[in-house]
């Protein structure tokens, strides 16, 4: 009887461990068999560790599974968002100028900040260097539609498109992670930054109470913006930035080779330590310079969501 009980207990442990394990594979996009196998094994090991940490309610143990910087960023994400992965994960392998990326890996959020109403179902992105080492893990953009402006003057490189999308996703995560140092690196020293804040107030009329909105713009240089941002990071319990409707436009100018304009819709939600919430939606323009390594942003301009189409800031305004 004792042997039978031990056998049954061992079987349960084996089933439990098996249920935690993740087998990841690429469905297309990479044809170097050795590199493909290495990357698949790296992701399988990483996602299995995430599932086991979730089930055992413990911190992630990432030594040897990802690079040091990737580990730190994943731990920051993990502090706010716990998640589990499907046992059979898959992705196309997307080529980047700096390596590769896996996208669309389905995960289910098990822990997130209070008042966060985002879907429990997310998609994970995992970036690799050219040797197949994991360099970044994060959530993909929600409800994202990506388009690229047509251009007769330039043959658009799909690797560059994927690279820009990766940097835009990293850029968004820097705000959610309150990562001031990465933002310092990604903005050029001469960056022009236009921010806006929507203020609302209620006014009583003869009929119904009306809500009046006023948008205040601020033009800042890099250091002024980062100083204000550091105060914002300290005073807020969380910041939740999401992007959608991303459009990439090459500058197509001899004076601006490898410059790209990115237009998108930004949703910003935050809650300060006193419990006061703030939320706005607007149009964001980013002017990226891919002559630098890593690329830098020269212009960040925000406009409210009621901006007329003819007044949108576009890459054409800087040619």
Secondary structure, 3 states (H helix, E strand, C coil): CHHHHHHHHHHHHHHHHHHHCCEEEEEECCCCHHHHHHHHHHHHHHHHHHHHHHHHCCCCCCCCCCCHHHHHHHHHHHHHCEEEECCEEEEEEEECCCEEEEEEEEEEEEECCCCCCCCCEEEEEEEEECCCCEEEEEECCCCCCEEECCCCCCCCCHHHHHHHHHHHHHHHHHHHCCCHHHHHHHEEEEEEEEEEEEEEEEECCCCCCEEEEEEEEEEECHHHHHHHHHHHHHHEEEEEEEEEEEEEEECCCHHHCCEEEEEEEEEEEEEECCCCEEEEEEEEEEEEECCCCCCEEEEEEEEECCCCHHHCCCHHHHC
